[in-house]
Each structure stands twice: as C-alpha cells, then as structure tokens.
Amino acid sequence: MELKEIQTLEGHSDKVWGLSWNPATGTSDIPPVFASCSGDKTVRIWEQNSSNRLWHCKAVLEETHTRTVRSCAWSPSGKLLATASFDATTAIWENIGGDFECVSTLEGHENEVKSVSWNASGSLLATCSRDKTVWIWEVMAGNEFECVSVLQGHTQDVKMVKWHPTMDVLFSCSYDNTVKVWAEDGTGDWECVQTLGESNNGHSSTVWAFAFNAEGDRMVTCSDDLTLKIWKTDVGRMQSSDDLAPWTHLCTLSGYHDRTIFSVHWSREGIIASGAADDALRFFVESKDGLVDSSSYKLLLKKEKAHDMDINSVQWGPGA
C-alpha cells in the first residue's frame, strides 16, 4: 500500500475540525462530494471534477454559525447536512436548486456542540456537547426536529456521538475517559446499557473518537492516552433478540503515536486509519495469524508529517 498526496485544498482561514463525505455521491454518474467545517465559522462543500479529477470548492456555508463549526454529517440520503457549532446550535442545511439553505436550527444544549450523527435510516439525529449531555432528535416532516431524549451519564465534556451502522444503538465518548452505549428500552426511553471505562480495559484518558467496521461487530477507539483499542461484539445476537450483546476489549495498539490521537476511521476494506497531534497518519490491518479466538492488528503504513499541524479528522471516502 502506498499513500500519495494528490491535492491540498485551501480556503478555510482557521483550523479545519471535521470532514464528512456525501454518501449519495461518488457513483459512476455523480462526482464525489464532501463537506469540511472549521474554526472560521464556515462549512465548505468540495466536489471532484470528473474530467481532470481535481477538487474545487463549490459552496461556502456561512453567516449562520457565530462560532467554530466543530462537526458536520450528511444524512444517509445525502440530501441534508447537519453542522454542530460552539455557538450551542446545530444547523440543518438542504441543497435547494444548487444553493445550500439553512432549513432548521436545533437549540437546547447549554454550550458548545461537539458532534452530530445520523442513524442509518436518517430518522434520528444525535448531538453532544460540553454540557455533558447527548440529545436524540427525531426527524419530522417539513424539516422539523423534535428532541425525544436527553441522555445524562457522562461526567465531562462529550467529544463525539455516532450511531451503530446497522442498529439504532448510539455510542458516545468523553473527556471522562469512557465510551457509553445507549439503547431504547422498548417504551421510548433511552438508557445507558454499557460503559467502557478503565475498569474493563478501557482508556485511561480522554476518548476523542471511535469508528466501526463495515459489519458493525468491531469498534476502534482512540485517546489522549496515546492508544487505539479494538472492541468486539456479537452483532447476530443483537439483531436476533432484544438482548444487547456487550462489547468486550480485543486488543490495544500502543507505541504508534506519541501525541494525542484525535481521529480514527475504519474503511470498508478493513483498514483502520488514525490521525494525531504528532501530525502523523497510521494505517492498521488485522493480522491473520491463524490462531482461533485470537486477534491482533499490525501497522500497515505510517506517514510522518502528513500535515503541518494536528490531524483532527480522518475519513475514508465512500468507495474505500
């Protein structure tokens, strides 16, 4: 495997915090599109030119958020873009006739919104904040969003929320060093069904991000403790019963980054990418050593000085 830089995209005037690929693009007749969000209070929409393969900025979403835009996420249909900001709001954007318009603003968090995520069907949206809460919003007709639950359990700033790729189970990670798993109890109430913390082989410092493999039976988490951890579960058991199979620690990858690991993402091909404050990218794959019930991961590739400063977000494209 070789890593080759094809283009540097410039335009943001402050730190770029997050990226999100539009899942409805990147097909044979629709060029790939992704969004980037920044400390400059804007979101930029980037598109690849189908003829020369170069990327260009096709839209700048501005004059809506009044502070840093920390996170962005496209809905599964690719029609809506959610953006979470330090101004305590989440904005919903829709591409109407080629122009992006803010069609809804979600308010309720007490302070900075750190992350936003859609579930697989696009019927639910989750947000999290420095106010230590996670909010679940139901997507209603006419771009209306109703808060159906406020999840309290984290004792510190919640860094990231993400839905499981195949089930309506929500995950969050925090400055309190834990990952929490949230599920609906059958009566409409959401509850924490598992906490992955230091006592069960979890992280010893802030958990910044996590990602799932394509099958949804593995999760990778990354932390201020300079490690990546791989977790596993029995998805078949979860899908066939109301019983949520627990997540268990599989292995820990340490010694690969020497500063905080901010971002991690799992490709459909099974490659884990991590980005950190050491300005480096690392790529890992499972090492098939033939041992039953044994699983380990090995370094596939490393790229020093991939950026001049912290790598805040790594995201595989839709085809990867």
N, C-alpha and C positions, 0 to 999 in steps of 0.2 A: 504494500500500500504506500502511496506517495501523496503528499499534501502539496498542492501548488496554488499559490495565490493568483487569482485571475483578475481581481479588480479591487481597488479601495474606493469605497463610497463615502463622499464627503458632503456635508450640508448642515448637519447639526452643529450648533455653536456651543454645546456643552456636552457633558458625559452622556453616552448612549447606554441606557439601562436595560432595555429589553427588545426582543425580536419575536415576531410571530409570522409564520408562513400561512398564506391563504390556502386552505385545503381544497378549494374548488378550482385552483389554478395549477399550472404545470402539466397540463394534458397536451395531447398532440395538437389541439387547435387553440388552447388558451395558454399564453405565456405565464411562467411563474411570477407570483407577486408576494411580497412580504411587507410587513409594517415594522418600523423601528420607533422607539419612544425615548425621550431624552429629558435631561435637566433643563433644556431650553424651553420647556413647556409645550413642545410640539410633538406631533407624530408625523412621520414621513412614510409615504407609500412608494415602494420601489418595484419596478417592473423590468423584466428582461426583454430586450429587443430580439425578436425571433430571427432577424437576419444576421446581425453581427454578434449576437449573444452578449452584448454589453448591457449593463444595468443603468437605469436612469430613474430619477425621482419624478413620479407622475402627479403627486399631490402632496401638499403640506396641510395638515390639520392643525389649525392654530386658533387663537383668540377664544378658546373655550376653557381650558385649564389655566389656573392662575399660578400654579407652582409645578415642580417637577412631575413629569409623567413617568411613573415607575414601572408600569406593566401594560402590556397590550395582548389581546387574544381575539382571533377571528372565531365566529360561530362556525359550527360544523358545515353549514351550507355555504359559508364564505360571504354571506350577504351582509352580516353585521360585524362591526369591530368594537370591542369593549376596551376602554382605556382607563386605567386606575391611576389616581394622582395624589400627590402630597397635599392637595387642596381639600382633601377629605371626600371627594366625589369620584364617581365612576361614570364616564360618558359612554353612550352608545351611538355609534356612527353607522350611517347607511349610505351606500353608493346610489345616489338618485340621479339618473341621467348623466353619469360621468363625474358628478360632483359629490363629495362626501359631506353629508349634513349631520349635525348632532341631533338625533331624534329623541333622545331621552337622557336625563341626568339622574343618577341614583345617589341619594343623600341619606345619611344616617350615622356613618362612622364619626367618631369624635375627632379624629385627626388622620394623619397620613394613611391612605390606602396603598398597600404594598403589592398586591397581586390580584389577578382576576382570572377566572377559568370557567369555561362552558362544559356542561356534561355532554356525553356522546350524542344525545338526541337533540341538543340545543334547547331543551325545555327548562333547564335550570342554569343559573349563573351563581358562582360563589365569589365573594370578595373577602379580603382580610386586611387587618390594619394594625398600626402601632397601639391602638386602643385595646389590644389583646383579644379581640373578638373575630369570629368568622361569621359572615352573613350569607344566607342562602336566599336567592331571589327566584321567584317563578316568573317565567316569560309568558306574558298575557298577550291577547290580541291588541293590535294597534300600537305596538312598541311600548306597552305598559309593563312595568316590572313591579311585582309585589314581594316584599320581604316575608318569607314564610318561616324563617327561623334565625335566631341569633345564638351562635354557639360560643359558650364561655367555658373555658377549661385551661387554656394556656395562661401562664403566669407572666408572660412577657410579650413584647412585640412579635406579631405573627408575620413571618417573612414571605411565605408562599402558600397558595392553595392550588390543588389540582384534583380533578375527578379521575377515578379509575377509568381506563379506556373502554371497558365493556359493561360496567355496572354503575348504578347510581350510589357509589360509595365515595365519600370525599376524604381527602388527606390534607393535612396542614403541617407546616414545620415552623419552628420558632426560635427566638433568642433564648428560650428556656431550655434549649438543648434537646427537645423532643420532637417526634413526629406523632400526630394524633390521627386516628382513623374514626370517621363519623359515618353513621348509617341511620336510616329512618326506621323507627321501631314498629311500624305497621299501623300506628294510629295517627301518623302525621307529625309526630315529634322526632327530632333528630337528637342522637346521643353519641357520646364518645364510646366506642366499643373496644378500642385498644390504644395504648400509649407505648411508643417505642422510645425508651429512655436508656440512660446509662446502666440501670439495673438489669436490663435484658439485652446487653451487648450493644446498646445504642451509643450515640455520640456524647463526648464529654464537654462540648462547647456548642455555640450557635449552629443550628442546622439551616443552611442557606437555601437549599433546593433539593429536589428529588425528581425522578423520572421513572416511567415504567417501560418494560419491554413490550413488544407488539402483542404478545399473548396475554399480558396482564398478570402473569404469575411470578414475576420478578420486579423488584424495585431497587433503584440505586439512590442513595442519599449522599450529600456532600456537606462538609462542615468546616467551621473555624478551627477544628482540632486537626486539620490537615489530612483527614482520611476520607475515603469513599467507602461506603458499606453497602453490601448486596443483601437483600432480603428476599425470602420466597414465601409463597402461599399455595394453597390448593384451590385453584380457580374453579375446577369442576365441582368440587364440594360446595363452593359458594353459590354457583349458578343452579345447582340441583336442589338446594334446600334453603331454608331461611337462616340456617346456621352460618355465620360468617367465620370462615376458617382463619385462624390467627396468622399473622406474619411472623416469621422466625428469621433470625440472623444466619446468613450463609457464610459470609467471609468479609474481611476488612482489607482494603487496599491502602497501604501506608508507605510513605517514603517517596512518593512520586511528585508531590507539590511541596514547596517549602513556605508557602504563604496561603492564606485563607482560600478555600475552594468555593467559588461563588455560584457556579453553574454546572449542571450535568444534564446530558440528554442521551437517550438510547435510540439508535437507528433501527429501522425495521429489519435490517440485515444482522442485527445483534451486536453492533459496535457501540461502546459507551464512549462519549466524548466529554471531557471535563475542561473547564477554564477557571483560572485562578488569579489571585493578586500577584503572583510571580510572573505574570504576563505570558504564561505558557499554556499550551494545549496538550492534553494527553488523550490517547485513544487506547481502549482496552477491549479484549475479547475473552470469551470463556475458553479456558484451556481444556481440551478433551483428553484427559489422561487415562480414560477407560475405567476408572475406579467407580464402582457403584456407590451411590449416595455421597459421592464426593464432588465438590465443585470448587473450582478456583478460576481466577481471572488473571490474564497476563497482559503486560504492556505491549501494545501493537506498534505504537508510533508516538514519538514526542516531538513537539515543535516549540523550541525556545523563542522568546521574543516574537510571538505571533502578533502582538500589539505592543505599542509603546507604553501602555499603562494597563491597569487591571482589566481582565476579561470578565465582563459582567454577565454575558449571556452567550450560550452556545445552543444552536438549534439546527438539527438536520432538516434538510428540505423534504418536501412531500414524497419525492421519489427515492429518498435514501433509505 
